[in-house]
Amino acid sequence: MFVFLIAYTLQTDVLTDFTGSVCYIVVALFTLLDNEKSNFRAWAASLGIVVARVYLGLFLFWRASSKGGDNRFDKFRASFVYFGIFWLFQILWVYVTLLPIIYINAADCDGDATISDYIILAFFVVGFFFESVGDIQKFMFKNAGNKGIMTEGLWACTRHPNYFGEMVMWWSFFAWGVVQNIECEDNWYWLLICALSPLITMLILLFGTGMPTAEGSALKRFEKRGMLEEWNEYAAKTSPIIPFCCYGGVPDALKSLCFCEFASYQYTPPSPSSENASSNETDYKLMH
């Protein structure tokens, strides 16, 4: 909240995501070092958070600085209340998504590394790879002055490799929590609490500030550039989240059920009548 006051006073966005990443790191390391019985699982999960958030914090700081801000906050950056609500939400977001890490780091039983731990670690590495490489590929594409559709690299097998990577990482942390719950013979309801982390992450990315801000009505930007048909061809053969090489041949029902291809991600151009009505309304407002 101290950094929020600085961000609001200076009307800057470059500190927002960076501060959130720092909070992830602080909580993970504090809970890790606070327990003398920390095991391989706790160290792997905590250091995984540190690596992932050091990357993300620096990347988002660099991107926001190079772009002169973050247009997500344009509508409410000047409002102390609404801008502050976002920062309060970020506090809650950090805590809820870190629940598996907090649970793992609070273990009161000793446990050696198992084959399950190494398998989960491999999944985490895959998730981190998709998020970091996907972000960097897209940023370099835009930074080169391209305004088209990114269809190369990881973006050839999924329309949002960074979202896929983020989801895989948080499911990996939850999976570590499951292994610990079994080894420590803890109550099963701890898993329900830890499951809030990957589930809320998926809800935010699929229905909140993720996909809805990138597709659906946001695809109007491609219509304005005359690239909507190109996008539709790309989307028809490329999975929205989960990488899949033969996505074009998957039946529509399975695309929705297994690959999160929801109708809200599609863009329907407004009819000429609605555009005329909108234009007339705008003219009326200007005249009055």
Order of alpha helices (4+ residues) and beta strands (2+ residues): alpha-alpha-alpha-alpha-alpha-alpha-alpha-alpha-alpha-alpha-alpha-alpha-alpha-alpha
